Amino acid sequence: MKIIQFGTLFLLFISVLASCDSAVEESRKYVHVPPTMPDSVYNKLQDGDFIMRKGTGPLSFHIMNATKEDYSHCGIIVKEDDKWRVIHAMGGSVSKGDVDGMQMVDLSEFVAYAADSMMFICRATFEDSLGPKIRDKAYEYLATEAPFDHSFDLFEQDRIYCSELIFCILRDITGENQMNIRKKKESYQLLFSTFFEEDKYQPIFHLKDLAE
């Protein structure tokens, strides 16, 4: 009888421990707190500014693990109907919507998905009057409704991914590549380090600076 009681108490003890471990593990899960951008930044924005962020999902982790950079997604800022918006290319499963590929969202929505205060806005300055040209090209690509390139193939003509959109826009405008590219085995990685070259890109806002 005592053996049975001991066994019952032991099983109950193990069950309690398991519940505690589960609760601790649950508390360690990442909780995303949507960031905000100061109102003063909106007054500094211009059509054609570039925005990049670190995402919150597994695809973002995969991209950053491959590139060894702090950012995983980017887009082009435009002003439409007196409201700042972002034209970008994103997979439907990531954007939690039905759109898979070229799309436009409110800037506030784009910012809300930035993780760990990792968001950066810059402006291309290596040629005069690039902003309006970048904006117009972004709208041209948006009109194509091109699906997202889930294989991240830089030479895929009918599909497009986020940094490839900026790569194509700058190439179309200037006639040559303007982005840093790293060859890895049979693929090519477009690097966000491109936008931190201050002789070519003017920093407008870095969310990380507010968190420090």
N, C-alpha and C positions, 0 to 999 in steps of 0.2 A: 504493500500500500504506500509506504514511504517512498519507494522507488518511483511509483507512478506519479505521486505528488511532486517529487523532485523533477521528474521529466517534464511535467506540465509547466512548472515554474521556469524551468530552463528554456523551454520553447517560447514562453511568454516573454522572457528576458531577451531572447534573440529577436523576437518580433518587434519589441520596443526599440532595440538598437537599430534594426533595419529601418524603422520609421524615422528615427532621428537622423540616420545617414541620408535618407531620402529628403528630409526637410532641409538639411544643410546643403545638399547638392542643388536643391531647388533654389535656395537663396543665393547660390553662386552663379546662377544663370544670368546672362547678360540682359540688362534692362535698358532699352533705348529711350533716352530722354531727348525729344526733338529740340534742336537748337533754334535760336532766333537770330536775326540779323538786325543790328541797330538801324533805326529809321534814317540816321544821318548817311548811311552807306547808299541808300537808294538815290540820294541827290548826286552821288558821284558816278553813277552808272551811265554807260553809253551803249547804244546799239552796237552789237558785234563783240562785246566783252566776252571773254571765256570764263566759265565757272567749272570747278572740279571739286569732287568730294570723295571721301571714303564712305563706302556703302555699309549697310548693316547685315547683309546676307552672306550666305556661303559662296556665291559667285564672286563677290567682292574680295573675300578672303583668298579665293583661288587666284584671282587676277594679281593681287598684291604679292602673293607667295611666288608667283611666276616672274613678276617684274622686279620684285624687291623694292617697291616704291610705297609711298604712304597714301596714294590715291587710286581709285578704281573706276571712276566714272566722270564724265565731263559733258558740257553742252555749251550752247551759244545763247547769250542773253539778248532779247529783243524787247522793244516796247510796242505793245499793241493795245489800242483803245485806252491809252493812258495807264496801262498796267504792265509791269515788268513780267516777262515770261521767259521760258527756256525751251529752245528747240534742241532735241537730243534723240539719240537712237538707243532703245532699251528693249530687252526681251520682255514679252508679256508676262511670263511667270515671275519676273523680278519686280515689274511695275505694278503687280497685283491688279492688272486690268486685262482687257481683251486686246489691246494694241500691242503688236509685236513688231518693233522696228521704229521707224520715224514717227515722232510725236511731239507735241508741245504741251507744257504744263506751266502753271503759275510758278513764279520764282520762289514763293513762300513754300510751296509743296516740294520743290526740288531741294531747298535748304533743309526742310524738316527731316529728310532721310540721311543727312550727313551724320556720321558716327564719330564719336570721340573728338568732337570739335575740329575735325579735319575737313575744312572747306576753304577754297582759295579762289579769288577772282582777279583776273589780270586783263591787260589790254595790249594788243599787238601794236607796236610802234616802229617796226623796222622799215615801214614804208608809210608815206603820208596817206591820210584819209582811208585807212583800211576798214574802219568800223562799218560804214554803210555798205561796203562791198561784201564784207563777211556776212552782214545781216541779209542782204539780198540773196547771196548764195545759199545761206541756211534755209531760207524760204523755198528756194528752188528744190533743194533736197527733200524738204518736208513734203512738197507737192508730189514727189515720186512715190510716196508711201512705201518705200523700200522696206522689206522685212529685216529683222535683226540677223546679223551674221553670227550664229552660235558657234561656228568653227573658227572665228577670228582670223579669217583668211584675207590678207591685205589685197590679194589679187582677185578676189571674188567680185564680179562686176554687178551682180543683181542684188546683193545683200550688203548691209553695212553695220558696223559696230561703232560705239561712241567716239573713241579717239580717231577712228578711221574717218568719221564725218569731218572733223576738224582738219585732218590730214588732206582730205579731198578738197575741202573749201580753200585752204591756203595754196594748194597746188594749182587749183583752177585759176585763182586770182593772180598768182605770181609766175606760174609756168614751171615751178620747180618745187621739190620737197623742202619743207620748212621745219620738219620735226626730227627729233633725235630718234634713231632706229637702232635696235639691237637685234642681231641675227642669232637665233637660238635653234640649233639643229636645222630643220627644214622650214621654220616659221620666222616671222619678223615681228618684233614687239615695238609698238609705238610708245614712247616714254613721256611721262608727265614732267620729267625734268626739263623738257623743252621750255615750259612756261615759267621757269624760275630763272631764266637768263635775262637779267634786268637790262641788258643792252638792247634787247629785242622786245621784251614784254614788261609793261609797267604794272607793278603790283597795285591793286585797288583796295583789296580787303583780304585779311587772313583771319579766319575765325579762331585759329589757335592762339593768336595774340591776346584775345580776350580771356582765354582760359588760363593763361600763365600768370 
